Amino acid sequence: MIRQSRKLEHLKYSLLLDDGPAAAGFTDFHLVHNCLPDLAWQDITVNTAIADIPLSQPIIINAITGGAADVMPINCELAEFARLTGVAMAVGSQYSAIEDPAAAESYKVVRKLNPNGVIFANLGAHASPEAALCAVDMIGAQAIQIHLNAGQEIIMSEGDRNFSGYLSHIEAIVKKVNVPVIVKEVGCGIAREQAQALTGIGVKVIDVGGSGGTNFLAIEAARGQLTLDAELMSWGIPTAT
């Protein structure tokens, strides 16, 4: 029940709280105008790929929720939107369904509503390779996200406190699953050194998830009625950096 109510609270506070307070950094960039563009509008495409998975556009609905009846309608609406627009979609952490198979329907509904779409599974780095296989099979995923959220866990009163062995856990998942592994942060960023370590064990995609957007430190502080100082609330590597 803690996990289920937490998912609904995350959605509640993500809507109530502003992004930041750290800036994402994109305002530091300015595109240089080209007065001689040697192209035709009708020839421009925005097709791209993630880990050789074709995407019709460089936008995805990133991991948000699942795992409880009270948030299943959110996944239903997102799955329908993904089907209509052709964007890829990641589900939220599936660990609740690994612990309790009754929670699996809130994730499976995404594939039911979007049978031909690109869907990514999602688990934390503490998960076993067998759990990763189960998460992929649960929704017929084309890839699996492994999320890193040490900052969030530390602020969360019921959060994890042991992050040792994560790199070896992820390496075991890479070796076990037959789909690409994407490693993502949830708002504090991934530095070059950790990105190199991750790609070195076979991770195909790095989702930097930097600071400046949704702030899970602020969300967990609001949930726990904690007051964090401004420096801690701004913790992380700006996304643009």
URRADA-V418779 format. One record per residue. RES is the residue in one small letter. PSI is psi in whole degrees, -180 to 180 (999 if undefined). OMEGA is omega in degrees with one decimal (* if undefined). Layout:
RES,PSI,OMEGA
RES,PSI,OMEGA
This chain:
m,-32,177.8
i,-46,-177.4
r,-41,-177.2
q,-48,-179.9
s,-32,179.8
r,-40,-178.8
k,-41,178.4
l,-37,178.0
e,-37,177.0
h,-45,178.9
l,-42,-179.5
k,-51,-174.8
y,-26,176.0
s,-27,176.7
l,-32,-177.1
l,-34,-174.6
l,147,175.0
d,160,171.7
d,164,177.2
g,-155,17.9
p,-13,176.2
a,147,177.7
a,143,178.5
a,-25,175.0
g,-2,-176.4
f,-22,177.9
t,-11,176.4
d,-9,-177.3
f,140,176.1
h,130,179.1
l,137,179.9
v,126,-179.8
h,136,174.8
n,111,-177.2
c,-7,178.2
l,65,179.9
p,113,-176.4
d,69,-178.5
l,166,175.9
a,139,-176.3
w,-44,-175.3
q,-14,179.2
d,-6,-177.5
i,130,173.6
t,155,177.6
v,17,176.1
n,145,177.2
t,-167,179.5
a,151,170.9
i,118,-179.0
a,43,179.1
d,11,173.9
i,114,-176.8
p,136,175.5
l,142,-178.6
s,-15,-179.0
q,156,-175.5
p,49,-179.4
i,137,171.7
i,154,169.6
i,106,-173.1
n,170,-173.9
a,128,-179.5
i,-60,-170.4
t,-175,-177.5
g,168,175.1
g,0,-179.8
a,151,-178.3
a,-34,-175.1
d,-14,177.4
v,-4,-179.4
m,-38,177.7
p,-30,177.3
i,-46,178.5
n,-34,176.7
c,-47,-178.5
e,-40,179.0
l,-39,179.1
a,-40,178.5
e,-41,177.2
f,-43,178.8
a,-40,179.3
r,-43,-176.7
l,-32,-175.1
t,-15,-179.1
g,13,179.5
v,153,175.2
a,156,-178.3
m,137,171.8
a,139,174.9
v,165,175.7
g,177,-177.6
s,129,-177.7
q,10,-174.8
y,-31,178.0
s,-36,179.0
a,-25,173.7
i,-40,179.6
e,-37,-177.0
d,101,-177.4
p,-20,178.8
a,-22,-179.6
a,-6,-173.1
a,-29,-175.6
e,-30,-179.4
s,-17,174.2
y,-42,-178.2
k,-29,-178.4
v,-27,179.7
v,-44,178.3
r,-35,178.9
k,-40,-178.1
l,-20,-178.2
n,69,-170.1
p,-26,-176.5
n,6,-175.2
g,170,175.4
v,117,-176.6
i,135,179.5
f,136,172.0
a,173,-175.7
n,131,173.9
l,164,173.6
g,166,-175.5
a,-10,177.5
h,-8,-173.8
a,154,178.0
s,160,174.9
p,-36,179.7
e,-39,176.6
a,-38,178.5
a,-43,176.5
l,-43,-179.9
c,-42,-179.3
a,-42,178.8
v,-47,-178.2
d,-33,-176.5
m,-37,-174.9
i,13,-178.7
g,47,-172.3
a,146,175.5
q,-13,177.2
a,167,176.3
i,133,172.7
q,136,169.0
i,115,-174.5
h,144,177.2
l,126,-174.1
n,45,-177.2
a,-42,180.0
g,-46,178.7
q,-44,-178.0
e,-39,-178.8
i,-39,-179.6
i,-30,-178.4
m,126,-176.6
s,-33,-179.5
e,15,-174.2
g,170,177.6
d,154,176.3
r,-3,-177.8
n,112,-178.3
f,18,-178.3
s,148,175.4
g,8,-175.8
y,-40,-177.8
l,-42,178.9
s,-34,175.3
h,-47,-178.5
i,-40,178.6
e,-40,178.1
a,-37,177.5
i,-44,178.8
v,-41,-177.6
k,-23,-173.6
k,-43,-173.7
v,157,-179.2
n,23,175.9
v,161,178.0
p,147,176.4
v,127,176.4
i,128,174.8
v,131,-175.9
k,145,167.5
e,167,-177.6
v,19,175.2
g,1,178.7
c,-4,172.6
g,165,176.9
i,119,-179.0
a,166,-176.2
r,-44,-175.7
e,-43,178.5
q,-35,176.4
a,-42,178.4
q,-40,178.0
a,-39,-178.5
l,-46,178.8
t,-27,178.8
g,-22,178.0
i,9,173.4
g,6,175.4
v,132,-173.3
k,-29,-174.6
v,137,173.0
i,120,174.3
d,103,-167.0
v,-31,176.5
g,55,-174.8
g,178,-179.9
s,160,179.1
g,-14,176.8
g,-136,176.3
t,130,-173.0
n,100,-178.0
f,-19,171.7
l,-44,179.3
a,-38,-180.0
i,-46,179.9
e,-35,175.8
a,-41,178.7
a,-42,178.1
r,-42,-176.6
g,3,-178.6
q,46,178.1
l,152,173.8
t,115,179.7
l,145,178.2
d,163,-172.4
a,-36,-178.5
e,-41,178.5
l,-38,179.5
m,-23,-179.5
s,11,-176.0
w,138,174.0
g,174,178.9
i,122,-179.7
p,141,-175.2
t,-46,-177.2
a,-38,177.2
t,999,*
